[in-house]
């Protein structure tokens, strides 16, 4: 699982970026001002990563956000 942060944050978001899951699916993520996380995989409506990928995404996202002062 690979997570990146956008240099220019999406409108209405505290932070945003992209994630690539182990199955090769790329998705956009955003964290809003209320701390809610949204995940959208283009061309894959209803996509749900597996549990291991979700855990890896959460850990990597926390690491990246922490490194940027969030």
Residue pairs with C-beta under 8 A, 6 or more apart in sequence:
1 19
1 20
1 21
1 22
1 53
1 56
1 57
1 60
2 19
2 20
2 60
3 17
3 18
3 19
3 29
3 57
3 60
3 61
3 64
4 17
4 18
4 19
4 64
5 15
5 16
5 17
5 64
5 65
5 68
6 15
6 16
6 17
6 18
9 15
9 16
10 16
10 28
10 30
12 30
12 32
12 33
13 30
13 31
13 32
13 33
14 31
14 32
14 33
14 35
14 70
15 30
15 31
15 65
15 68
15 70
16 28
16 29
16 30
16 31
17 28
17 29
17 30
17 64
18 26
18 27
18 28
18 29
19 26
19 27
19 29
19 39
19 57
19 61
20 26
20 27
21 27
21 49
21 50
21 53
21 57
22 50
22 52
22 53
22 56
23 49
23 50
23 53
25 41
25 44
25 47
25 49
26 41
26 42
27 39
27 40
27 41
27 42
27 44
27 47
28 39
28 40
28 41
28 42
29 37
29 38
29 39
29 40
29 57
29 61
30 37
30 38
31 37
31 38
31 65
32 38
41 47
49 57
